[in-house]
């Protein structure tokens, strides 16, 4: 089990996620690769003081990239990421843009 501070990396703020959060109360986060669904649920509930119904996890594999440089072609790879879609209970919201 990893510390709660390291589970959530950043929120996903895309147009698709914004539509889901407005209509059916779902929010997206980029999370650490080692975190489980229980860890994610615990971290969101503790940080934002809301009740989580479900957690869906998406593992995204890193792309392979090729770049042309003066010394020839070089190969590289983007890192793997993990995303979580969290569904909150009705009448609860997370406001990412509110000032503290």
One Martini backbone bead per residue (centre of mass of N, CA, C, O) as a GRO file, in nm:
protein
  100
    1UNK     BB    1   0.095   0.037   0.024
    2UNK     BB    2   0.050   0.363  -0.049
    3UNK     BB    3   0.055   0.676  -0.004
    4UNK     BB    4  -0.198   0.911  -0.032
    5UNK     BB    5  -0.018   1.145  -0.166
    6UNK     BB    6   0.071   0.939  -0.426
    7UNK     BB    7  -0.185   0.865  -0.589
    8UNK     BB    8  -0.254   1.152  -0.677
    9UNK     BB    9  -0.146   1.359  -0.937
   10UNK     BB   10  -0.391   1.446  -1.147
   11UNK     BB   11  -0.623   1.597  -1.320
   12UNK     BB   12  -0.867   1.551  -1.572
   13UNK     BB   13  -0.916   1.831  -1.821
   14UNK     BB   14  -1.149   1.754  -2.031
   15UNK     BB   15  -1.423   1.768  -2.224
   16UNK     BB   16  -1.528   1.483  -2.163
   17UNK     BB   17  -1.508   1.499  -1.850
   18UNK     BB   18  -1.685   1.750  -1.814
   19UNK     BB   19  -1.945   1.615  -1.920
   20UNK     BB   20  -1.952   1.387  -1.707
   21UNK     BB   21  -1.962   1.575  -1.453
   22UNK     BB   22  -2.230   1.721  -1.530
   23UNK     BB   23  -2.418   1.463  -1.577
   24UNK     BB   24  -2.278   1.184  -1.396
   25UNK     BB   25  -2.051   1.230  -1.177
   26UNK     BB   26  -1.756   1.231  -1.323
   27UNK     BB   27  -1.399   1.174  -1.260
   28UNK     BB   28  -1.056   1.250  -1.345
   29UNK     BB   29  -0.737   1.069  -1.300
   30UNK     BB   30  -0.401   1.066  -1.233
   31UNK     BB   31  -0.219   0.780  -1.137
   32UNK     BB   32  -0.047   0.554  -0.993
   33UNK     BB   33   0.069   0.240  -1.083
   34UNK     BB   34   0.034   0.103  -0.778
   35UNK     BB   35  -0.257   0.161  -0.758
   36UNK     BB   36  -0.567   0.098  -0.636
   37UNK     BB   37  -0.899   0.122  -0.601
   38UNK     BB   38  -0.892   0.163  -0.293
   39UNK     BB   39  -0.681   0.389  -0.290
   40UNK     BB   40  -0.839   0.590  -0.466
   41UNK     BB   41  -1.092   0.611  -0.295
   42UNK     BB   42  -0.954   0.709  -0.035
   43UNK     BB   43  -0.814   0.966  -0.154
   44UNK     BB   44  -1.069   1.116  -0.254
   45UNK     BB   45  -1.226   1.121   0.014
   46UNK     BB   46  -1.003   1.272   0.179
   47UNK     BB   47  -0.942   1.526  -0.003
   48UNK     BB   48  -1.269   1.608  -0.091
   49UNK     BB   49  -1.508   1.512   0.088
   50UNK     BB   50  -1.637   1.240  -0.042
   51UNK     BB   51  -1.847   0.996  -0.205
   52UNK     BB   52  -1.767   0.684  -0.342
   53UNK     BB   53  -1.883   0.442  -0.564
   54UNK     BB   54  -1.680   0.428  -0.820
   55UNK     BB   55  -1.394   0.257  -0.992
   56UNK     BB   56  -1.208   0.322  -1.289
   57UNK     BB   57  -0.944   0.164  -1.481
   58UNK     BB   58  -0.662   0.291  -1.688
   59UNK     BB   59  -0.418   0.148  -1.896
   60UNK     BB   60  -0.140   0.325  -2.041
   61UNK     BB   61   0.062   0.291  -2.298
   62UNK     BB   62   0.357   0.371  -2.420
   63UNK     BB   63   0.504   0.527  -2.673
   64UNK     BB   64   0.683   0.497  -2.964
   65UNK     BB   65   0.974   0.687  -3.061
   66UNK     BB   66   1.111   0.883  -3.339
   67UNK     BB   67   1.427   1.053  -3.406
   68UNK     BB   68   1.591   1.304  -3.589
   69UNK     BB   69   1.938   1.348  -3.600
   70UNK     BB   70   2.266   1.407  -3.657
   71UNK     BB   71   2.332   1.095  -3.555
   72UNK     BB   72   2.046   1.001  -3.620
   73UNK     BB   73   1.848   0.760  -3.512
   74UNK     BB   74   1.617   0.767  -3.240
   75UNK     BB   75   1.494   0.591  -2.962
   76UNK     BB   76   1.180   0.598  -2.780
   77UNK     BB   77   0.979   0.629  -2.467
   78UNK     BB   78   0.697   0.651  -2.315
   79UNK     BB   79   0.530   0.650  -2.038
   80UNK     BB   80   0.335   0.498  -1.831
   81UNK     BB   81  -0.017   0.509  -1.745
   82UNK     BB   82  -0.282   0.600  -1.503
   83UNK     BB   83  -0.637   0.593  -1.492
   84UNK     BB   84  -0.929   0.748  -1.327
   85UNK     BB   85  -1.280   0.683  -1.282
   86UNK     BB   86  -1.499   0.872  -1.076
   87UNK     BB   87  -1.790   0.804  -0.882
   88UNK     BB   88  -2.032   0.989  -0.738
   89UNK     BB   89  -2.258   1.085  -0.548
   90UNK     BB   90  -2.527   1.239  -0.522
   91UNK     BB   91  -2.485   1.586  -0.480
   92UNK     BB   92  -2.177   1.569  -0.562
   93UNK     BB   93  -1.872   1.773  -0.576
   94UNK     BB   94  -1.587   1.890  -0.772
   95UNK     BB   95  -1.375   2.184  -0.736
   96UNK     BB   96  -1.086   2.282  -0.909
   97UNK     BB   97  -1.134   2.623  -0.922
   98UNK     BB   98  -1.130   2.674  -0.630
   99UNK     BB   99  -1.046   2.869  -0.382
  100UNK     BB  100  -0.853   2.853  -0.063
   0.00000   0.00000   0.00000
